[in-house]
């Protein structure tokens, strides 16, 4: 169970669109709209209504589909309301009837008296369950904010980090000019979804697609380059740290070793790129993005280069070049 919570009222007021839309409205129990949802999973209360309340997941959203609805009608037809009354004695966040199923006045009265919100949706029970789990998982996902610039380059989410003034925003601006997309500038909010994916977006949606360029000021990327130059959120797949060139530091020149950065328990590939005059950072970042796509396809350029060198040495050609009688130097 997550430490975060969301009230039923907040869930009703959320502006969910597209494949996240829940299409819910409140039928009864408005006094209980302040009840908190603390779990991202849902529960189908068929066993509970049959009288088996051991291990009843009452802290979850209770979902009623056609099966549960038919069983409610059977209990009411037999005038056996005790299981239903016991059901509403638990601290339930809310009850949702899918497929526009209309609960009886008896159910609505019990919900009203117990302060349990009863919601209705026109979605099928399976589709609604998938959507609300996805929505609540995003809300309850561990999150934190980072200082950096988040861009999408050739479909790869790249988080640019580094000290202030190293050139993150200018590099991102050049990438946007080359046809890539901005996700967030300056403050990036990351969330761990499903335990193995890091999603990044702007911490403030109103200003996430604005950039601060020293000497120029604040610019609106969407207005200057069009809506095709921005994106709301993206998975973080590479972290590139920009740092001022250090003459005493040994930088990776082959790339056989992969370094990682821990983000909310997920290891993200980390690349350190030294910055000095004359280096074309946007081209280097584009190459890093394309190289990462090759890695996802199972091709590792550095490893193949290393294997080719080993095969060349084992073939004897290297020995001939080294021990040859002719002085080549």
N, C-alpha and C positions, 0 to 999 in steps of 0.2 A: 504494500500500500504506500502511496506517495505521501510526502509531507505536505504537498500542495493540495489545495481544495478549490472547488468552484461551486457556487450556489446554483440551484435549479433556475433561479431567475436570471442569473448571468448566462446560463446555457440557452435560455429562451431568447435573450437579447443579442446573442452573438450573431454577427453578420457573416453567416456561412453561405458560400456559393459553390455552384458546380457540384463536383463529386463529394463535397463535404456537407452539403445542405441536408438538414435533418427534417425540415418541414413539420415542425412540431407546434402545437398550440395547447393551452391549458384548458381542461374541462372542469376540474374541481380541485379543491384543496389549495386555493390560492394563499391561505394563511401559512402554508408550509413551503412557499417558494424560497424562503431563506435557508432551507435545509441544504447542507453541504454534500457534494459528491466527492468522495475521497478515493475512489477506485476507478480505473479505466475499463475494467471488464464489466460485462452485463450478466444478469442471471435470468434463466427461464424457470419460474417458480412452480413447475408442474408437480415435483415431489412434495414441496411444501404444502400445496393446496390439497394433496392427498393425505396429509397428516404427518409426513416425515419432516420434522423441523430440525433434526440433528444436522449440524454443519450447514445450516441455512445461511447463505451469503447475503444477509439482509442489508449490508453496507453498499451493495452494488445497485445500479439501476435495474429495476425489475421489468422484464420485457414480456409482453403478452402477444403471442401470435394466435393463429387460428386454433391450434391445439389447446392452449391454455384457455382461450375464450370459450371453446366448446365445453371444456370441463367446468368452467364457471357457470355456464347455462345449465349444465346437468345438476350441479349442487343446488342452484336456486330452484330448479324444477322439483327437486326432492325436498326442498325446504331445509336443507342441511347447510346452514350458514356458519356453523362453528369454525370450520377450517378457514373461511374467509375472514371472520372476525379476528381469529388468532393471527392471521397474516398481517392485518393492519395494526396489530399491537406492537410490531417490531419497528425499530427506527429505520424506516426505509427512506432513502432520499427522494425517490419518485417512482411512479408506475407509468409505463408507456404502452398504449394499445396501438399496434401497427395495422396497416391496411385499412385505415379508417374504421376500425371496429368500434362500435359504440357500446360502452359499458352500460349496464342497467342502472336505474335510479337507486337501487339498493347498494350497488357498489359505489356509486358516486356519493351517496349519503354516508356510508362507512368511511370513505376517504375524507370527506369534508369534516366529519366529527373527529377523526384521528389526526387531521392536519397533514395528510400525505398527498402531495400533488399528483393529479392524474393527467397525463399528457396523451395526445393523439397524433399519429403521423400517417400519411398516406403511403409510406414506403412499406415494402414487404419486410417481414421480420429479419430475414437473413441479411438483406441489404442495409436495413437500419442498424443492425448489430455491427456490421463492418464499419459503417460510417461513424457511429458514435464512439466505437473503440479507437478508431483512427484519430478523431477529434480530441478525445480525452487523453490519449497517449501523447499527443503533441503538447497538450496543456501541462500534463504531469511530468514531461520529460525533464531530466536534469539540464540546467542551462547556466551559462555565465556570459559575460561580455568581455571582449578583447579589443585592444587597440590595433587597428590595421585597416587594410583595404581588401575587399573581397571581390574578385572578378571571375568571370567564366571565359576561359580561353579554349577554343576548339572543343567545347562541351565538357571541359574539365574545370572543376571548382578549385581556384587557387587563392589562398589567403596570403597576402603580402604583409609581412611584419618587419619590424625594425625600429630603430630610434627615430624620434621626431626630427624631421628635416633631412632624412636620408634619401628621399625622393620617391616614396611610395605612391603618392597621389599623382605625381607627374608621370611616373611609369604607367600607372593605370589609365591615365588620360591618353597616352600614346597608344595603349592597347585598344581603347575604345575607338580611337581614330582609325585603327586598323581593322575595325569591324567586330571586335569582341564586346562583351557586355559587363556592365557594372552591377554588382549586387548591393554592396554597401561600402561607404567610405567612413573612415575614422573610428566609429564604434560599431563593432560587429557582434551580434548576439548568436551564440552557438547553442544547439540543443542536441542531446544524445537520444536518438530515436531507435527503438527496437534493440538497444544495447550494443549496436555495432555500427551505426551510421551517425555522422555528425552533420547536421543541417545548419547552415548559416544564413542570416538575414540581417537587415538593418535593425538596430535597437529601437529606432524611432522611424516609423513608416513615413512620417511627414517630411523628414529631412534625409532619409537614407540614400536617395539618389541625387543629392547635392554633393559637390566636392569643393574643398578649400584648396586653392592653388595660390601659393605665396607670390605676392606681387600682382596677382589678378583678382583675388577675392573669392567669393562664393559663386559657383556656377551651377545651373540646373542641367544635368546631363540629358534628361528626357526632353527638355525643351530645345537644347542645342543639337542633339544627335538623333532625336526621335525615340519612340517607345521601344523600337527594336534594339536600342543600346542599353536597356536595363532589364533586370530580372528581379523578382521578389525574393526568392530564396534558392539555394543550391546546396548540394552536398559538398562538404570540404574534402577534397581528395589529395591536395598537396599543400604544404605550408612552405613558402619561400621566404627566408629571412635575408633581408638586405642589410648589409653592414659595410661600414667604411673599410677600404682595403687596409689590411694590417700586414706590413712587410715581414713581421716575425712569425706570422701564423701560416701553417701548412694547409693549403686548401686541397680538396679532393680533385684530382686531375684525371682519374680513370672512371670512377663511378661504380666500382664493383661492390662497394659496401653501401648499404641503405641505412640512413639514419631516420629516426622517428621522433615525433613529438606527441606526448600524451595529452589527449583532449578528452576530459570527462571519462577516462578509462579506456578510450579508443586510441590506438596507435595510428598516427597519420604520417606519411612520408615527409621528411624534412630536408630541404635543400638550402644550403647557405651560399649566397652569391655575393662576392665582394664588389663594392661599388667604387669606381674611380673614373676620372674623365676619359672619354673615348670608348667606353664600353656601351654597347647597344643593349640595354636591359630588356626592352620589349621583345627583341628577336630571341634572346636567351630564354625568356619565359615561354615564348611560343614553342621553342624547341623542347623545353621541359615538359610542356603539356602534351605535345605529340609523342615524346618518349614515354610518358606515363600511359598514354593510350596503347602504345605498343606493348608495354609491360602487361596490361590487362588482357592482351591477346596472346600472352605467353612468349613474347620476344624481348630479350634483354640484350641491348647493344653492347654494353660493357662486358658482360659475360661471354658473348660470342667473340668479341675482340680478344679477350684473354685466352679462350680456347683455341683460336686461330694462331696466336703466338706460340702456345704450347705445342700445337701440332707442327708448326714450322720448325721449332727447336728440335723436336723428336725426329723430324724427317731427315736431318743431317745437313740441310741447306745452310742453317745458321753456323754449323761447325765449319763448313767449307769456306763461308765468308770470313770467319774469324781466323782460321788456321791456314788460309790460302797463302801461297808463296808471294803473290803480288801485293806489294804495300799500297793500300788504297788511301793512305792518309798522308 
